[in-house]
């Protein structure tokens, strides 16, 4: 699947060479932004290029792809709909697949089904892509049925502006009556001549009940460091977290997992980078979640990684910790992982249930929440948490 999409993007780059004289100022910048995966800047310049009303089909295809990478599904659908019935689709059949994805992620299941099935009929024989399409079609049929069974007793409440902001808030963690949240700044569309900014992340702290902001310990969060995803050990003596930086030449975050120990005075010590098998130099390890293994009683760390040898994309892994030592292997939770991405592990010790998000299992579209119980009547089943 990755090879197919990569080949498609290379062919998209080649479309930039047909720009007329008015587009030369964008030819290098758009190709460069896409090559280093800076989709914010690429989308910005593609929209300017579209205003010239030349080579619109090629530009809409590129803009649709950039918007998809930004999870801007409505914008992506708009661009792909502009070209889906044109000749360019014969040269780039993935347009129908991408349009199906943009619609599926928004819950427009009927429309998405039309484009998935059309792509399925005309696609080249690729077992991985064929399996992906079959999963998407099955998800649509499943989702339509599930939406009729929405539990009226479940209601979502959005936290107010004391916590939520124009930035991205994620990974809520409760510890000692306090709420910790990771916050990531959002890239603002650049102006001409302005230096392209990058996302940065930090950890914020709130009172659990009143949701009032609290000053975070200076020995915990470090200024100028992209530090997110805190997880406290059950005994409160350790905190695991991710530190991320941008890969050289690419606007993609590369993350590694660290730990801090609390000393006898109650202060956090210096950060320590976890060794292999948790961190691998050329691959991301992130989103740590600390718990206790019910069988051995040892500390257990769940985490997410895109290292080789997995099912595909980001997989869930776990490792045991004995007296501060890590074993020689990290277990791939292959009974949960798919060809796509599994993220955000959280283990509930009381119910012995692992919760996680995935865009690879049957679901409503995007990253649904799932649970996997290790005991009880639901044991060894992957169950979608359902509509809410």
Residue, then its C-alpha position, 0 to 999 in steps of 0.5 A: x500500500x505504501x509503495x502504491x501511494x508513494x508512486x502516486x505522489x511521485x507522479x503528482x510531483x511531475x505534474x508541477x512541471x507543466x506549469x506556465x510561466x505564472x506558476x514558476x514561483x510555485x513550482x519549486x516551493x509546492x514540490x519541495x513542501x510536498x517532498x518534505x511533507x510540509x502539507x500546511x505550506x503546500x496547501x497554502x501555495x496550492x490555493x494561490x496557484x488555483x487562483x490563476x485558473x490554469x492546470x486546475x485538475x492537477x492542482x486540485x488533485x495535489x490540494x486534495x492530497x495535502x488536505x487529506x494529510x491535514x485531516x481537513x476532510x471537507x476541503x479534500x472532498x471539495x478538491x477531489x469532487x472537482x476532478x473525479x469525473x474528469x479524464x485525469x482519473x484514468x491516469x490517477x485512479x487513486x482519486x476515487x479512493x482518496x475521495x472515498x476516504x474524505x467522505x468516509x471520515x466525515x460520515x457520508x457513508x452513501x457517497x463514500x461507498x459509491x467511490x470505494x466500489x468504483x475504485x474497487x472495480x477499476x483498481x490494479x491487483x494489489x492484495x493490500x489495497x484490496x483488503x483495505x477497500x473491503x474493510x472500508x466497505x464493511x465498515x460502512x455497512x456496520x456503521x449504518x447499522x450501529x447508528x440506529x442503536x445509539x445509547x440515549x444514556x451516553x452523552x458527550x460534554x465538551x470541556x469549556x475554554x478553561x481547557x479547550x482552546x484554538x490549539x490542539x488538546x489531547x491525552x488527558x491524564x488524571x493523577x493525585x486530583x490533577x488533570x494533565x493535558x498535552x497541548x500542541x500549537x497549530x500552524x497558522x497559514x504563512x504569509x508570503x515571505x514569512x518563515x514557516x512555523x512548526x508545531x510545538x507541544x507542551x504539558x498543562x495542568x489543571x485542578x481535576x474538579x474545578x478545571x482551573x489552570x495550575x502552575x506546573x512543576x518547573x522540574x517536570x516540564x522543560x521549556x523549549x522542548x516538545x514534551x507531550x503524552x505524560x503517564x504516571x506509574x501506579x505508585x506515582x514515583x515515575x512519569x513517562x513522556x514523549x519528546x519529539x523533534x522534526x526529522x531532518x529535511x521532513x516536516x514529520x515529528x520523530x518521538x522518543x520516550x523518556x522517564x523522570x523519577x521522583x526523589x525523596x524530596x518529592x521533586x522530579x529528577x532529570x529526564x532519562x531516555x529509555x533504551x532499546x527495546x523501547x526506543x529505536x534510533x530511526x523510528x518513533x516510539x511515543x504515547x507511553x502508558x504505565x500500568x501493572x501486569x496482572x500476571x507478574x505484578x511487574x510494571x508494564x509500559x504500553x507504547x506506540x511505534x512505527x518500527x519495522x516488523x510490525x503489522x503496518x503504520x503505528x502498532x501497539x507494543x508493551x514491555x515489562x519493567x523489573x527494578x528499573x530494567x527493561x527486558x530484551x524484547x518489546x511485545x507487538x500486540x499483534x492480536x490487536x494491530x492492523x495494516x493501518x494505525x493503532x494509537x493511544x493505549x490505556x489499560x484499566x487495571x480494575x477491568x483488565x481491559x486495554x482501550x486504544x484507537x485505530x483507523x484499521x478496524x471496522x468502525x465509523x471512520x477515522x480513529x474510533x475507540x476500541x476495547x480489548x478485555x483480557x477476562x470476562x465474557x468479552x475476553x479476547x474480542x476487539x470491540x468498538x466502543x460504539x456511537x456517542 
